[in-house]
Amino acid sequence: MINENLHKKAVALDRVKHRELKLDLSARDLSAVAKLNAFFVAGTEFIDACKDYPVVWVNAGKGEDGKMQVAPIAVFGLSAEQNLCIDGNAWRVRYVPAMLRLYPFALARVAANEMVVCIDEGWTGFGTEGQALFDANGAPTEFTSNVQQQLENFETEVERTRLAGALLVEKDLLRDMRFDATMPDGSKLVVDGFLTIDEQKLGALSDADILAFSRSGLLGLIHAHQISLGNMARLVQWHAERQGLVGAAA
């Protein structure tokens, strides 16, 4: 999927236009993600992501049926265009969301049953040196085919995650989330706009619903989300450091 905040110059990968294009696999440039304060994570990522980030849901508009849609995100920062999980040109956390690891590649839907591989042409790693994307005959190289397979596999997980979110909405298990913190200088920090699990409504579910949630894996996602909220305190610490309100933790 294309993220307009990340893929600034997304174009379909073309065997004619990009025949000679190569990718420098050693290129390092986090400027594309330095201003992302959150990013999508699929349900299969929750177990890893919850160890490093707060994982919450956000309103993703309405589907074709008019019903509310939600999407899970890993929170990187506590204000707009702030990524506290990057220090200099390196991640300071262990886990990086799958779509960011697949960048500068992405999939875009061009028809109901057709998707194409896209690249961010502005990525600094594209040039005339490195891994070829097409062979001399214009066919995708093994590298490109592997990337496409990974993208398609992830798209399947995106759909499964969407269905899980739809069930949370159907059962009315999400509520608005507000996080308040007092900074070292006494100022207040308020973070909102996210959705969290309503524990009272979760506890009121029938045994049959709980069993169905457990068997489908949704209960595991809920627990990972709940565990992940403890990472808010670390983001507050990093936010204070970046604002010069406190020294860096040892």
BAMAR-190629 format. One record per residue (C-alpha): residue number from 0; x, y, z. Coordinates in steps of 0.1 Angstrom, whole numbers, plus 2048, in hexadecimal, padded with zeros to 3 digits. Example, Ala and Ser with C-alpha at 12.3 -4.5 7.8 and 13.67 -1.06 7.14 Angstrom:
<recs>
<rec 0 <87B 7D3 84E>>
<rec 1 <889 7F5 847>>
</recs>
This chain:
<recs>
<rec 0 <800 800 800>>
<rec 1 <80C 823 7F8>>
<rec 2 <810 83B 815>>
<rec 3 <811 85F 809>>
<rec 4 <826 86A 827>>
<rec 5 <841 851 81F>>
<rec 6 <840 84A 7F9>>
<rec 7 <845 86E 7EC>>
<rec 8 <84A 864 7C8>>
<rec 9 <839 843 7C4>>
<rec 10 <838 835 7A0>>
<rec 11 <830 812 792>>
<rec 12 <84F 7FD 78C>>
<rec 13 <853 7FC 766>>
<rec 14 <868 7E3 753>>
<rec 15 <86F 7FD 738>>
<rec 16 <874 81D 74C>>
<rec 17 <887 80C 768>>
<rec 18 <89A 7F2 754>>
<rec 19 <8BC 7FF 75E>>
<rec 20 <8B2 80A 781>>
<rec 21 <8C5 7FB 79E>>
<rec 22 <8C1 7FC 7C4>>
<rec 23 <8DF 802 7DB>>
<rec 24 <8D6 7EA 7F8>>
<rec 25 <8EF 7FB 80E>>
<rec 26 <8DF 81D 80B>>
<rec 27 <8D4 82C 82D>>
<rec 28 <8BD 84A 82E>>
<rec 29 <8A2 84D 848>>
<rec 30 <897 870 83E>>
<rec 31 <878 860 82E>>
<rec 32 <86C 853 850>>
<rec 33 <87B 86D 867>>
<rec 34 <85A 881 868>>
<rec 35 <842 863 86B>>
<rec 36 <833 864 88E>>
<rec 37 <821 843 888>>
<rec 38 <81E 827 86F>>
<rec 39 <807 80A 866>>
<rec 40 <80F 7E8 874>>
<rec 41 <7FD 7C8 86A>>
<rec 42 <7EF 7B0 884>>
<rec 43 <80C 797 87F>>
<rec 44 <823 7B3 88B>>
<rec 45 <813 7BA 8AC>>
<rec 46 <828 7A1 8C0>>
<rec 47 <848 7B1 8B5>>
<rec 48 <83C 7D5 8B2>>
<rec 49 <82D 7D6 8D5>>
<rec 50 <84F 7D2 8E4>>
<rec 51 <85B 7F3 8D5>>
<rec 52 <83D 809 8CE>>
<rec 53 <81B 812 8DB>>
<rec 54 <804 7FF 8C2>>
<rec 55 <7E2 810 8BF>>
<rec 56 <7C6 814 8A6>>
<rec 57 <7BB 832 892>>
<rec 58 <79C 83B 87F>>
<rec 59 <7A2 832 85A>>
<rec 60 <782 840 84C>>
<rec 61 <764 82D 83E>>
<rec 62 <764 80E 828>>
<rec 63 <74E 809 809>>
<rec 64 <733 7FC 821>>
<rec 65 <733 81D 834>>
<rec 66 <740 80D 853>>
<rec 67 <75D 81C 867>>
<rec 68 <77F 80D 860>>
<rec 69 <79D 80D 877>>
<rec 70 <7C2 806 872>>
<rec 71 <7DD 7FD 88C>>
<rec 72 <7FC 812 88E>>
<rec 73 <81D 812 8A1>>
<rec 74 <822 834 8B1>>
<rec 75 <844 844 8AB>>
<rec 76 <840 867 8B9>>
<rec 77 <829 87C 8CF>>
<rec 78 <825 89A 8B8>>
<rec 79 <821 8A0 893>>
<rec 80 <83F 897 87D>>
<rec 81 <852 889 89B>>
<rec 82 <863 867 899>>
<rec 83 <873 861 8BB>>
<rec 84 <87D 83D 8B1>>
<rec 85 <898 84B 899>>
<rec 86 <8B8 859 8A7>>
<rec 87 <8CE 868 88C>>
<rec 88 <8CD 850 86F>>
<rec 89 <8C5 831 882>>
<rec 90 <8A7 821 893>>
<rec 91 <8AA 820 8B9>>
<rec 92 <891 803 8BC>>
<rec 93 <895 7DF 8B2>>
<rec 94 <876 7DA 89C>>
<rec 95 <86E 7EE 87D>>
<rec 96 <84B 7EA 86D>>
<rec 97 <84A 7D3 84F>>
<rec 98 <83F 7EE 836>>
<rec 99 <85D 804 840>>
<rec 100 <874 7E6 83B>>
<rec 101 <866 7E1 818>>
<rec 102 <86A 806 80F>>
<rec 103 <871 813 7F4>>
<rec 104 <859 7F9 7E6>>
<rec 105 <833 7F7 7EA>>
<rec 106 <814 7E9 7DA>>
<rec 107 <7F9 7FE 7CA>>
<rec 108 <7D7 7F2 7C0>>
<rec 109 <7CE 7FB 79C>>
<rec 110 <7AF 7E6 798>>
<rec 111 <799 7D1 7AF>>
<rec 112 <7AF 7B2 7AA>>
<rec 113 <7CF 7C2 79E>>
<rec 114 <7EC 7D1 7B1>>
<rec 115 <80D 7DE 7A4>>
<rec 116 <830 7E2 7B4>>
<rec 117 <839 806 7B9>>
<rec 118 <859 817 7C3>>
<rec 119 <861 838 7D3>>
<rec 120 <877 848 7B7>>
<rec 121 <883 861 7D0>>
<rec 122 <895 847 7E5>>
<rec 123 <8BA 84F 7E6>>
<rec 124 <8C4 82B 7E1>>
<rec 125 <8B8 829 7BD>>
<rec 126 <8D2 82F 7A2>>
<rec 127 <8E9 81D 78B>>
<rec 128 <8FC 808 7A5>>
<rec 129 <8F0 7EB 7BA>>
<rec 130 <8D5 7D1 7B7>>
<rec 131 <8C4 7CF 794>>
<rec 132 <89E 7D0 794>>
<rec 133 <89B 7C1 771>>
<rec 134 <8B1 7AB 75C>>
<rec 135 <8BE 7B2 739>>
<rec 136 <89D 7A5 72A>>
<rec 137 <887 7BB 740>>
<rec 138 <87C 79F 757>>
<rec 139 <87B 7A5 77C>>
<rec 140 <89A 798 78E>>
<rec 141 <897 77F 7AA>>
<rec 142 <89C 79C 7C2>>
<rec 143 <87E 7AF 7B4>>
<rec 144 <869 790 7B3>>
<rec 145 <871 789 7D8>>
<rec 146 <867 7AD 7E1>>
<rec 147 <846 7A9 7CE>>
<rec 148 <83F 789 7E1>>
<rec 149 <846 799 802>>
<rec 150 <82F 7B7 7F9>>
<rec 151 <813 79F 7EE>>
<rec 152 <816 78B 80E>>
<rec 153 <815 7AA 823>>
<rec 154 <7F6 7B6 810>>
<rec 155 <7E5 796 81B>>
<rec 156 <7ED 79F 83F>>
<rec 157 <7E0 7C2 83A>>
<rec 158 <7BE 7B3 82F>>
<rec 159 <7BD 79C 84D>>
<rec 160 <7C5 7BA 864>>
<rec 161 <7A9 7CE 854>>
<rec 162 <791 7B1 85C>>
<rec 163 <79D 7B0 880>>
<rec 164 <797 7D5 883>>
<rec 165 <775 7D2 875>>
<rec 166 <76C 7B9 890>>
<rec 167 <778 7D0 8AB>>
<rec 168 <762 7EB 89D>>
<rec 169 <745 7D3 89A>>
<rec 170 <748 7C9 8BE>>
<rec 171 <74D 7EE 8C8>>
<rec 172 <76D 7E6 8DB>>
<rec 173 <780 805 8D2>>
<rec 174 <77F 827 8E4>>
<rec 175 <791 848 8E1>>
<rec 176 <7B3 848 8F2>>
<rec 177 <7C3 866 904>>
<rec 178 <7E6 865 913>>
<rec 179 <7F1 881 92B>>
<rec 180 <814 886 938>>
<rec 181 <825 8A1 94D>>
<rec 182 <847 8AA 93F>>
<rec 183 <866 8B2 954>>
<rec 184 <860 8D7 951>>
<rec 185 <83C 8D4 95D>>
<rec 186 <82C 8D8 93B>>
<rec 187 <810 8C0 930>>
<rec 188 <812 8A9 913>>
<rec 189 <7F1 89C 905>>
<rec 190 <7EF 881 8EA>>
<rec 191 <7CE 877 8DB>>
<rec 192 <7BE 86D 8BA>>
<rec 193 <7C4 848 8C0>>
<rec 194 <7AD 82B 8C8>>
<rec 195 <7B2 812 8E3>>
<rec 196 <7A0 7F3 8F0>>
<rec 197 <783 7FA 907>>
<rec 198 <78C 7E1 923>>
<rec 199 <769 7E3 933>>
<rec 200 <758 7D9 912>>
<rec 201 <773 7BE 90C>>
<rec 202 <76B 7B0 92E>>
<rec 203 <746 7AF 926>>
<rec 204 <74A 79A 907>>
<rec 205 <739 778 908>>
<rec 206 <74E 758 90D>>
<rec 207 <746 74F 8E9>>
<rec 208 <755 770 8DC>>
<rec 209 <774 76C 8F1>>
<rec 210 <779 749 8E4>>
<rec 211 <775 755 8C0>>
<rec 212 <78D 772 8C6>>
<rec 213 <7A6 75A 8D5>>
<rec 214 <7A4 741 8B9>>
<rec 215 <7A7 75C 89E>>
<rec 216 <7C5 76C 8AE>>
<rec 217 <7B3 78D 8B5>>
<rec 218 <7B5 789 8DB>>
<rec 219 <7DB 786 8D7>>
<rec 220 <7DB 7A7 8C3>>
<rec 221 <7C7 7B8 8DF>>
<rec 222 <7DF 7AC 8F9>>
<rec 223 <7FD 7B7 8E5>>
<rec 224 <7ED 7D9 8E1>>
<rec 225 <7E7 7DC 907>>
<rec 226 <80B 7D2 90E>>
<rec 227 <818 7EB 8F5>>
<rec 228 <809 80A 907>>
<rec 229 <825 808 920>>
<rec 230 <83C 815 905>>
<rec 231 <82B 837 907>>
<rec 232 <841 83F 926>>
<rec 233 <860 839 911>>
<rec 234 <854 850 8F6>>
<rec 235 <84E 86B 910>>
<rec 236 <871 867 91C>>
<rec 237 <87F 869 8F9>>
<rec 238 <869 887 8F2>>
<rec 239 <876 899 911>>
<rec 240 <89A 891 906>>
<rec 241 <894 89F 8E3>>
<rec 242 <884 8BF 8F2>>
<rec 243 <8A3 8C3 908>>
<rec 244 <88E 8BF 927>>
<rec 245 <8A2 8A3 936>>
<rec 246 <8C4 892 92F>>
<rec 247 <8C6 872 91A>>
<rec 248 <8BF 853 92E>>
<rec 249 <8DE 83E 936>>
</recs>
